[in-house]
Amino acid sequence: MAQANSNIQVACIGFGIMGQGDCRTASSLPGVKIAAVCDVYDGRLKKAKEVYGAGTFTTREYEEVLSRKDIDAVIIATPDHWHARMAIDAMEAGKDVYCQKPMVQKVEEGLGVVDTWRRTKRIFQVGSQRVSSVLYAKAREVIRSGVLGKIHMVESFLDRNSALGAWQYSIPPDASPESIDWKRFLGQAPPRNFDPIRLFRWRNYQDYGTGVAGDLFVHLISGIHFVMDSMGPTRIVTMGGLHYWLDGRDVPDIMMGMYEYPETKTHAAFEMSLRCNFEAGGGDGQGFRFIGTDGVLSLNVGSGFTISRKPKDREPGNTFGTFDKENQEKGLAAYRQKYPPQRPTTAMMQGVSEERYTLPAGYAEQTAHHQNFFDAVRSRQQVVENAEFGFRAAAPALLSNTSFFEKKICLWDPEAMRVKG
């Protein structure tokens, strides 16, 4: 365990795009050192030494990293099918864990990670940075204040219209059975002949990844659960298809989901819709709309949000003009007795009022999320996005895939964290 005035020694398992990004952010923080890197591809082990020095310990075998007494914490940024096994092994080895989202690849793996976290009492953080962002904290504060009334609908989207956005990543020229430990990459996945495309573009395949639902919906769900103080939905249904990226992948490039959230002590019952579109021309970016009885909070990820509130109608309106003259006059007389004409006020004339919150210039939620984790490694105070939060966000995303591929409605118990039915 890192001492108060010493560096926190970190090992990264899976030094791909996210692993390198996580290491870059972590090593930019004071008192954090990348001491070891594990990857199945030799080129990325060489890259680790180029970036963090020739003395950086590198290996293809993650067990070697976990056996080192000088390692305090690990970043797990491997393909999804390794997350649960490595997270459990790391906590059992006495390491604190920063695990990329989704926390697990399969719903049935979740409670094993949660139980290990509870028993070992390690610091465990899932890498979906929304929960550490001041933007989401401010949105949560607004919704808790009640100025939007009761939230009964949430809409969210995350769209990408580029090749890299759709996971068409580069294949290194030296990719071969000699430079890659193919068997170790596969792990418990179905046996297959060597194919570097499946390694470097693993997000496109159900054997190793979780598609748009596990990779992207989980970000949206994490943010919504944090803002709404929610444990999760009880009913999940999705639809979509593979239309544009016909490159051999076996996951959809368009997905839409509907989620039913029950009433709890912290929020009213609400419905949530999620959307992800990878097709060219389908737009870019991500955002949320929290729609309340008294207003709407529209959040633009990375910039800020707008609160729009409309004064309540002075009267409900009427359709007496569609009746005969006698009933029209009687009805209007009774209506005006109940809703007498009012002199227009400034608020009535202005109509919708808006308030804005903008993120501070240069603010990076990814840095805040890593800082949150490493502060906890030192203080031993648990983080918000722990194993329970991470599983409650991952499960609805993974059940989105179940609904899509099996064409059914999925039922979920968010409190007990178990599939129903």
TAWO-V471551 format. One record per backbone hydrogen bond with DSSP energy under -1.0 kcal/mol. NH is the residue of the N-H (numbers start at 1). CO is the residue of the C=O. E is the energy in kcal/mol with one decimal. If there is no record, write none. Layout:
# TAWO-V471551
NH & CO & E
NH & CO & E
This chain:
# TAWO-V471551
6 & 3 & -1.7
8 & 31 & -3.3
10 & 33 & -3.1
11 & 73 & -2.2
12 & 36 & -2.4
13 & 75 & -3.4
14 & 38 & -3.3
20 & 16 & -2.8
21 & 17 & -1.8
22 & 18 & -3.0
23 & 19 & -2.5
24 & 20 & -2.3
25 & 21 & -2.2
26 & 22 & -3.1
27 & 23 & -2.8
29 & 26 & -1.6
32 & 29 & -1.2
33 & 8 & -2.7
35 & 10 & -2.9
36 & 10 & -1.4
37 & 57 & -2.6
38 & 12 & -2.9
39 & 59 & -1.7
42 & 179 & -2.8
44 & 41 & -1.0
45 & 41 & -1.1
46 & 42 & -2.3
47 & 43 & -1.8
48 & 44 & -1.8
49 & 45 & -1.5
50 & 46 & -2.1
51 & 47 & -2.1
52 & 48 & -3.1
53 & 49 & -1.4
56 & 53 & -2.0
57 & 35 & -2.0
59 & 37 & -1.6
64 & 61 & -1.4
66 & 62 & -2.0
67 & 63 & -1.4
68 & 65 & -1.3
71 & 68 & -1.0
72 & 9 & -2.3
73 & 9 & -1.9
74 & 96 & -2.6
75 & 11 & -2.7
76 & 98 & -2.8
77 & 13 & -2.9
81 & 208 & -1.6
82 & 79 & -2.0
83 & 80 & -1.4
86 & 82 & -2.3
87 & 83 & -2.7
88 & 84 & -2.5
89 & 85 & -2.4
90 & 86 & -2.7
91 & 87 & -2.3
92 & 88 & -2.5
93 & 89 & -1.5
94 & 91 & -1.7
95 & 90 & -2.5
96 & 72 & -2.0
97 & 123 & -2.8
98 & 74 & -2.6
99 & 125 & -2.9
100 & 76 & -2.8
109 & 106 & -1.9
110 & 107 & -1.6
113 & 109 & -1.3
114 & 110 & -2.3
115 & 111 & -3.0
116 & 112 & -1.8
117 & 113 & -2.4
118 & 114 & -2.6
119 & 115 & -2.3
120 & 116 & -2.8
121 & 117 & -1.9
125 & 97 & -2.8
126 & 385 & -2.1
127 & 99 & -3.1
128 & 126 & -1.7
131 & 128 & -1.1
132 & 129 & -1.6
133 & 130 & -1.7
137 & 133 & -1.9
138 & 134 & -2.3
139 & 135 & -2.1
140 & 136 & -2.6
141 & 137 & -1.9
142 & 138 & -2.2
143 & 139 & -2.4
144 & 140 & -2.5
145 & 141 & -1.6
149 & 146 & -1.8
152 & 291 & -1.6
153 & 291 & -1.2
154 & 271 & -2.5
155 & 289 & -2.4
156 & 273 & -1.9
157 & 287 & -2.0
158 & 275 & -2.2
159 & 285 & -2.8
160 & 277 & -2.5
166 & 162 & -1.4
167 & 164 & -1.8
168 & 163 & -2.4
169 & 167 & -1.6
175 & 172 & -1.8
180 & 176 & -1.3
181 & 40 & -2.3
182 & 180 & -1.5
185 & 181 & -2.0
186 & 182 & -2.3
187 & 183 & -2.1
189 & 186 & -2.8
198 & 195 & -1.1
200 & 196 & -2.8
201 & 197 & -1.9
202 & 199 & -1.1
204 & 201 & -2.0
205 & 202 & -2.0
208 & 205 & -1.1
209 & 205 & -2.9
214 & 210 & -2.2
215 & 211 & -2.4
216 & 212 & -2.1
217 & 212 & -2.4
218 & 213 & -1.4
220 & 216 & -1.4
221 & 217 & -3.0
222 & 218 & -2.4
223 & 219 & -2.1
224 & 220 & -2.4
225 & 221 & -2.9
226 & 222 & -2.1
227 & 223 & -2.6
228 & 224 & -2.7
230 & 225 & -2.1
234 & 260 & -3.3
235 & 260 & -1.1
236 & 410 & -2.4
237 & 258 & -2.1
239 & 256 & -2.4
241 & 254 & -2.1
246 & 244 & -1.7
247 & 245 & -1.9
250 & 204 & -2.1
253 & 241 & -1.6
254 & 241 & -1.7
255 & 276 & -2.4
256 & 239 & -3.0
257 & 274 & -2.3
258 & 237 & -2.9
259 & 272 & -2.5
260 & 235 & -2.4
261 & 270 & -2.9
264 & 267 & -2.9
270 & 261 & -1.3
271 & 152 & -2.1
272 & 259 & -2.6
273 & 154 & -2.3
274 & 257 & -2.1
276 & 255 & -2.4
278 & 253 & -2.5
282 & 279 & -2.2
285 & 159 & -1.5
287 & 157 & -1.8
288 & 299 & -2.3
289 & 155 & -2.5
290 & 297 & -2.8
291 & 153 & -2.8
292 & 295 & -3.2
293 & 150 & -1.2
294 & 148 & -2.7
296 & 308 & -2.6
297 & 290 & -2.4
298 & 306 & -2.9
299 & 288 & -2.2
300 & 304 & -3.2
301 & 286 & -1.4
303 & 300 & -2.2
304 & 300 & -1.7
305 & 357 & -2.4
306 & 298 & -2.3
307 & 355 & -3.3
308 & 296 & -3.0
309 & 353 & -2.9
322 & 319 & -1.9
323 & 320 & -2.2
328 & 324 & -2.6
329 & 325 & -2.4
330 & 326 & -2.2
331 & 327 & -2.5
332 & 328 & -2.5
333 & 329 & -2.1
334 & 330 & -2.1
335 & 331 & -2.3
336 & 332 & -2.8
337 & 333 & -1.5
338 & 334 & -1.6
339 & 335 & -2.9
349 & 345 & -2.2
350 & 346 & -2.2
351 & 347 & -1.4
353 & 309 & -3.2
355 & 307 & -2.0
357 & 305 & -2.7
359 & 303 & -3.6
363 & 360 & -1.9
368 & 364 & -1.7
369 & 365 & -2.3
370 & 366 & -2.0
371 & 367 & -2.6
372 & 368 & -2.3
373 & 369 & -1.8
374 & 370 & -2.7
375 & 371 & -2.5
376 & 372 & -1.6
377 & 373 & -2.0
378 & 374 & -1.5
379 & 375 & -2.7
380 & 376 & -3.0
386 & 384 & -1.9
390 & 386 & -3.1
391 & 387 & -2.3
392 & 388 & -2.4
393 & 389 & -1.5
394 & 390 & -2.3
395 & 391 & -2.9
398 & 394 & -2.8
399 & 395 & -2.9
401 & 397 & -1.0
402 & 398 & -1.7
403 & 399 & -2.7
404 & 400 & -2.1
405 & 401 & -3.0
406 & 402 & -2.4
408 & 403 & -1.1
410 & 236 & -2.8
412 & 234 & -2.0
413 & 418 & -2.9
417 & 413 & -1.6
418 & 413 & -1.4
420 & 411 & -2.2
